[in-house]
Amino acid sequence: MASDNPLDDRLDDDDYPAYTMGRAAEMLGATPAFLRALGEARLITPLRSEGGHRRYSRYQLRIAARARELVDKGTPIEAACRIVILEDQLEEAQRINAEYRRAAGASADRVESDSA
């Protein structure tokens, strides 16, 4: 059942830019400069509030956290960003592939039941 409160919908939305730069950096255990560097490397692009302040979503924070893990292990930030982008693309391709397989399986099941 959908909520009648639009705030509830935004809070459940992984793409809603709910976190300020300071809060995002605090949650990641990083500095605002690290988040700016991720933006410069085009790994994440924060939305801007009406006042021009950077705002981050939960999805962006998960991406930033993965980059932080790699950087903490000694990977240069540019390489870490490229790795994270490729991991994200692979995950999306695997999700799409699984959807195609499910659809193909459902089609095959219908054909089999129709011919029986």
N, C-alpha and C positions, 0 to 999 in steps of 0.2 A: 504494500500500500504506500503510495507516494505521500510525502509530508505536505501539509498545507503551509508550512513555514519555509519560505525560500532560503533562509539562512541554513536550515538543516541540509538542503540540497547542495549548497555551496561547500559546507563543511565536509560532506561526503565526496566531493569532487576532487580527484587527484590533481586536476589541472587548475584548480582555483588558486590564484596567487595570494595566499593567506599570510605569508611570512615575510617580515621585513628583512633587510640584509643583516642587521645586527642579530636578530633572532635566528635566522638561518645559519649564520656563522657560528653562533653559540651551539646550536643543535648539532652541527657537524664537527665541533671542536676545531674549527678553522678560523682564519681571519677574513675580514671583508675583502682584503687584497686577493686572497685565494679565489673567492667567488668572482671578483672582477676579472681575474686571469682566466677563469673558465668561460666567462662571457666573451673575453677577447679572443679566446680560442674557438669560440662559437659552439661550445659544447652545450651550453644552456643560454637562453636569452630571457632574462627576467622581464616581466611586464613592469610598467611604470604606473605609480599611483598618480592621482591628479596633481600632486605636488612634485612629481618627477622622481620620487624615491623608488628604488628597485624593490620588487615584490616577487617572491618565489613560491612555487607550488610544491606539494609533497612529491610529485613525480620528479621535478627538477632537483629536489633535495636528495632523492634516492640516486639519481645520476651523479650528482656532485659527491655523494658519499662514496660511490664506487671509484670515482676519479681520485678521491682523497686516499683510499686504500692503496691504489697503485702508486701514487706519489710518495706515500709514506714508506713504500717498499723500495724506493729509489728510482722509479720510472720518471723520466722527464715529463713535465706537464703536457706538452704537445703530444707526446706519444701516448700518455694516459688518456687524453681526450679522444684520440683516434681509436684506441682500443675500446673504449666505452661506446663510441659511436658504432663500431663494427659489432660489438656484442648486442647492442640494441637492435641493429638491423637484422642480425641472425635470429634473435628471439622473435621478431615480427615475422620473418620469413617462415620460421617453424610453426608459428601460430596459424598463418595463412595455409600452409601445407596441411596441417592437421584438419583445418576446416574443409579443404578440398577432399581429403581422404574420407572424412565423415560423409560429405555430400555424395561422393562416388560410391561409398558403401551403402548408403540409403538407396541410391538409384539401382544398384545391383540387387539389393534385397527386393525392391519393387518389381524389377524385371523377373526375378526368380519366382516370386509369389504369383505374378500374372501368368507365367508359363506353366505353373503347376496345376 
